Amino acid sequence: MEAFQCIKTRRSRRKFLAKDIPAEIIEKIIDAGRCAPSSENSQPWQFFIVKNRDLINKFSQINHKYNKDAILSCNLIIVICVDMEKSPISFVEDGVLASQNMALIIHDLGLGCVYLSGHKFNDIRKEEDIQKLFNIQRKFKPISLLLVGYPDPKEKLDNKILRDSKELIEYR
Ligand SMILES: Cc1cc2nc3c(=O)[nH]c(=O)nc-3n(C[C@H](O)[C@H](O)[C@H](O)COP(=O)(O)O)c2cc1C
């Protein structure tokens, strides 16, 4: 898919088909993540691939109830973490940029995903719960989680109205 077309047509998907995601597809997604820019080229990421149904079910219980159905429906969770020793200051940006690279390639490959926050400045317990559940070492801060799967074509997407670009820009 052409890059701009990919950016324009990507939407968050929260309903997935019960279809396994091949290892080659997961490798491509990870490849896209590791190509992201990072502070001082630290490449501080650690990506945790979760396909284990029991862990996915358990994650649905510790996350906000609003996300429960999407979590239970997905076939793969990618926990995008940043090594705090490699990126002690810009960890959020580093994690988010890799996440967006992945979200775009996921869409390009015909799959879908939704972004969930792994890290909240006012809630340290959230990341601790994620680290505990997925057995993630302390130094790897979970920044985001992508719920991934083949999108269910029956999912009704809301009609997203983009803000007018004129509203978003100021010339100086
Ligand atoms: C920081 C962040 C946190 C988000 N958290 C959630 C979430 O908890 N649950 C969810 O369903 N979607 C979540 N999303 C997805 C947004 O709801 C979605 O991107 C937004 O509604 C725009 O829709 P689109 O992705 O289809 O363009 C999150 C997105 C971002 C960037």
The ligand as a Gaussian input file, in Angstrom:
#p B3LYP/6-31G(d) Opt

LIG

0 1
 C       -2.517000       7.181000      24.052000
 C       -3.655000       6.399000      23.485000
 C       -4.410000       5.600000      24.331000
 C       -5.466000       4.844000      23.827000
 N       -6.163000       4.025000      24.664000
 C       -7.194000       3.293000      24.170000
 C       -7.929000       2.416000      25.016000
 O       -7.666000       2.290000      26.213000
 N       -8.936000       1.704000      24.463000
 C       -9.262000       1.802000      23.131000
 O      -10.187000       1.121000      22.678000
 N       -8.601000       2.633000      22.297000
 C       -7.558000       3.372000      22.786000
 N       -6.851000       4.190000      21.949000
 C       -7.244000       4.309000      20.525000
 C       -8.023000       5.618000      20.294000
 O       -9.302000       5.526000      20.898000
 C       -8.150000       5.857000      18.788000
 O       -6.858000       5.976000      18.228000
 C       -8.929000       7.140000      18.500000
 O      -10.296000       6.983000      18.865000
 C       -8.898000       7.519000      17.014000
 O       -9.425000       6.486000      16.208000
 P       -8.570000       5.742000      15.089000
 O       -7.373000       5.095000      15.741000
 O       -9.525000       4.746000      14.481000
 O       -8.107000       6.757000      14.093000
 C       -5.791000       4.924000      22.434000
 C       -5.003000       5.722000      21.590000
 C       -3.950000       6.440000      22.103000
 C       -3.106000       7.268000      21.160000

